[in-house]
Amino acid sequence: MIARAVVFFAMSIFAGSATASVFCETIQTLSARSDNISLALPGSASVVRCTRSLMLDGGTQLHCGWSFTYRASAASEAFEGLVEAVTQCLGDGAVVTTDLNVNHPDFYDLQTFRAGGQEIGVSLKDKAALSETYVFLRVTLPK
């Protein structure tokens, strides 16, 4: 179990395999009881705490979220960096699903990766009413 761990990883489109391996190692060491994990995105001094939550099927997931200025290019770059890192981590065998369009005025993009019984979601969400854009990482934890 990882308790109150602070894990910094630098991810970008230009990141090498060493950077992706730190991210992958972090994901692989998570357990059903992982909580209080903190992650920082590249180019951001903001470290966020990821929290564990229960799922409808009785499983658990780890959820991390970073806020940016509404429609900031940094949010898109962070989203792309997370997608690239997850892609490198799970490899060519991962099945990637893009969520369907939603009838909502704000922008929303979700990439869901499935490989070897693991599911990782990376999403980008504009919230006009809040004047913020969010990047979320959701990792289904092993049972």
C-alpha positions as CSV (number, residue, x, y, z in Angstrom):
1,M,0.0,0.0,0.0
2,I,1.2,3.4,-0.9
3,A,0.4,5.9,1.9
4,R,1.0,9.6,1.5
5,A,3.4,9.1,-1.3
6,V,4.4,12.0,-3.4
7,V,5.3,10.9,-6.9
8,F,6.5,13.5,-9.4
9,F,6.6,12.5,-13.0
10,A,7.3,14.6,-16.1
11,M,5.2,13.7,-19.1
12,S,5.1,15.4,-22.4
13,I,4.8,14.5,-26.0
14,F,8.6,14.5,-26.1
15,A,9.1,12.5,-23.0
16,G,11.4,9.5,-23.2
17,S,10.8,6.0,-22.1
18,A,12.4,6.6,-18.7
19,T,9.8,9.2,-17.9
20,A,7.0,6.9,-19.0
21,S,8.5,4.1,-16.9
22,V,8.2,6.2,-13.7
23,F,4.5,6.8,-14.5
24,C,4.0,3.1,-15.3
25,E,5.8,2.0,-12.1
26,T,3.5,4.3,-10.1
27,I,0.4,2.8,-11.8
28,Q,1.6,-0.7,-11.3
29,T,2.3,-0.3,-7.6
30,L,-1.2,0.9,-6.8
31,S,-3.4,-1.4,-4.8
32,A,-7.1,-1.5,-3.8
33,R,-6.2,0.5,-0.7
34,S,-4.0,3.2,-2.4
35,D,-5.0,6.6,-1.3
36,N,-3.4,10.0,-0.7
37,I,-1.3,9.7,-3.8
38,S,-0.1,13.1,-5.1
39,L,0.9,13.7,-8.7
40,A,2.3,16.7,-10.5
41,L,2.0,17.4,-14.2
42,P,5.0,18.8,-16.1
43,G,5.2,22.5,-16.3
44,S,2.9,22.9,-13.3
45,A,4.0,23.7,-9.8
46,S,0.6,22.4,-8.7
47,V,0.6,19.0,-7.0
48,V,-2.8,17.4,-6.6
49,R,-3.9,14.7,-4.2
50,C,-5.5,11.7,-5.9
51,T,-8.4,10.1,-4.0
52,R,-9.7,6.6,-3.9
53,S,-13.4,6.2,-4.5
54,L,-15.8,3.2,-4.6
55,M,-17.3,2.1,-7.9
56,L,-20.8,0.7,-8.5
57,D,-19.4,-2.8,-9.1
58,G,-17.8,-2.8,-5.7
59,G,-14.3,-2.0,-7.0
60,T,-12.2,1.1,-6.3
61,Q,-10.6,3.7,-8.4
62,L,-8.0,6.4,-8.0
63,H,-9.1,9.8,-9.3
64,C,-6.8,12.8,-9.9
65,G,-7.7,16.2,-11.3
66,W,-5.8,19.3,-12.3
67,S,-7.5,22.7,-13.0
68,F,-6.4,25.2,-15.6
69,T,-7.6,28.5,-16.9
70,Y,-10.6,28.0,-19.2
71,R,-9.5,26.6,-22.5
72,A,-5.8,27.1,-21.7
73,S,-3.3,25.5,-24.1
74,A,-1.5,24.1,-21.0
75,A,-4.6,22.0,-20.3
76,S,-4.6,20.5,-23.8
77,E,-0.9,19.8,-23.5
78,A,-1.4,18.1,-20.1
79,F,-4.2,16.0,-21.6
80,E,-2.1,14.9,-24.5
81,G,0.9,14.2,-22.2
82,L,-1.3,11.9,-20.0
83,V,-2.7,10.1,-23.1
84,E,0.8,9.6,-24.4
85,A,2.1,8.3,-21.1
86,V,-0.8,5.9,-20.7
87,T,-0.4,4.7,-24.2
88,Q,3.3,4.0,-23.6
89,C,2.6,2.3,-20.3
90,L,-0.1,-0.1,-21.5
91,G,1.5,-0.8,-24.9
92,D,0.1,-1.7,-28.3
93,G,-2.3,-4.3,-26.8
94,A,-4.5,-1.7,-25.1
95,V,-8.0,-1.1,-26.4
96,V,-8.7,2.6,-26.6
97,T,-12.2,4.0,-26.5
98,T,-13.2,7.6,-27.2
99,D,-16.4,8.6,-25.3
100,L,-19.4,9.5,-27.4
101,N,-20.3,13.2,-27.9
102,V,-22.4,14.6,-25.2
103,N,-25.2,17.2,-25.7
104,H,-23.6,19.9,-23.6
105,P,-22.3,23.3,-24.4
106,D,-18.9,22.7,-22.8
107,F,-16.1,20.7,-24.4
108,Y,-15.5,17.2,-23.2
109,D,-13.0,14.5,-24.3
110,L,-12.4,11.1,-22.7
111,Q,-10.0,8.4,-23.7
112,T,-10.5,5.1,-21.9
113,F,-7.7,2.5,-22.1
114,R,-8.2,-1.2,-21.2
115,A,-5.4,-3.8,-21.1
116,G,-4.9,-6.8,-18.9
117,G,-7.9,-6.2,-16.7
118,Q,-6.9,-2.6,-16.0
119,E,-8.8,0.5,-17.0
120,I,-7.3,4.0,-17.1
121,G,-9.3,7.1,-18.2
122,V,-7.9,10.4,-19.2
123,S,-10.3,13.3,-19.7
124,L,-10.3,16.9,-20.6
125,K,-13.4,19.0,-19.6
126,D,-14.2,22.6,-20.1
127,K,-16.4,24.2,-17.5
128,A,-17.5,27.6,-18.8
129,A,-19.6,28.4,-15.8
130,L,-16.5,28.0,-13.6
131,S,-14.1,29.6,-16.2
132,E,-11.9,26.5,-15.8
133,T,-10.7,23.5,-17.7
134,Y,-9.9,20.2,-16.0
135,V,-7.7,17.3,-16.8
136,F,-8.6,14.1,-15.0
137,L,-6.8,10.8,-14.6
138,R,-8.9,7.8,-13.4
139,V,-7.2,4.5,-12.6
140,T,-9.3,1.4,-11.8
141,L,-7.5,-0.3,-8.9
142,P,-6.9,-4.0,-8.6
143,K,-9.4,-5.9,-6.4
